[in-house]
């Protein structure tokens, strides 16, 4: 299976399936090898940690990863979930576009 993902760090995504369906947030980390992304404020889990030299112990809340199939990029024009397409320009560069509106996603 290809490990290439069309969702990158910094993209605004909307959760389309699972317990956090409807939530939106920025992608904090992309994990192409597992086809997963970590989204800000989505799939928050609690970890019980021991105290160490640098951190105090206790219950720490952090975001766990979500499979890339459960999120969709927010369309820059309509702000609704959309699929991502690739368009080649005349000079050979590749741009990501929103399938819903045709708007360019790349920053």
N, C-alpha and C positions, 0 to 999 in steps of 0.2 A: 504494500500500500504506500502511496506517495505521502510524504510528510509535509507537503506544501499546503499552507493554510492561507485563506484570503482575509483572515482577520488578524490584525496586528496590534501591538502594544499602543495604547493611546486612543484606539477607536472607541466610539460610543456605541454600545450594543444594548439590545433589548432581549430579555429572556423570553423564549417562546414556548418552553416546556419545563415541567418540574414544579417543585414547591414554591419557587420564587418567580413564577410566571407573571409577566407584566412589568417586572422591575427593570430599571435601566441603570447603567453605570459604565465607567471607563474600564478598559482592559488594562490591568496592572501588569500582567505577565502572560506571555504566550508560550505554550509547551508543545511545539510541533511534533516531537517524537511520540507523544501520547495523544495528540489531537485534542488538547484541552487548553482552556484559558482560565485565568483568575480575574474575576470581575469585582470591582469595588462595591461592597455592600451586598453582595449576592452569595448565597451558600455559606453563611457565617457559621462556624463551628467553634466549640469551646474546647480548649486544650488545658489539661491540668499539668503544670510545669513545676519542676523542682527548682529551688533557688540555686543560683550559681554565682560565680564571682562578679558577673556583669549585670545579671538581672535578678529581680526579686521573684520569688515563687508565687503561685496562685493560679487562678483560672484566667486564661488569656483567650480573648475572642479574636479569630482571624478568618480570612476568606479562604475557602477551599476551592479547588479547581472544578470547573464545569465542562462537560464535553462540548466541543465546538458546534455540534449539530443542534444543541439546545439554545443557542443564541443566534441573533441576526443583527446585522449592522443597521443602525438608525439612518434612514435616508436623510441626506443633508437638506433636501428641499421640503419634503412632506413630514419629516420626523416620524415616519412609520417604519416597521421592520421591512427590510428588503434583502434580496439576494445580491451577490457581488459578481460582476463580470469584468473581464479584462479587455481593454481596447488598446491596439497598437497605433501610435502616431506615425506620421510620415518619416520622422527621424529615427524610428525604431524603438523609442522608449515605450514602456508599458504603463498604462494608467488603470487604476481600479475605478469602475463606474457602478452606480446603483442601477439595478435592473428596473426598478419601479419608475424612476424619473429620468434616467440617463445622465444624471448629474455626476460630476467627478468627485470621488471620495478622497483621493490622495491630497495630502496637505502640501 
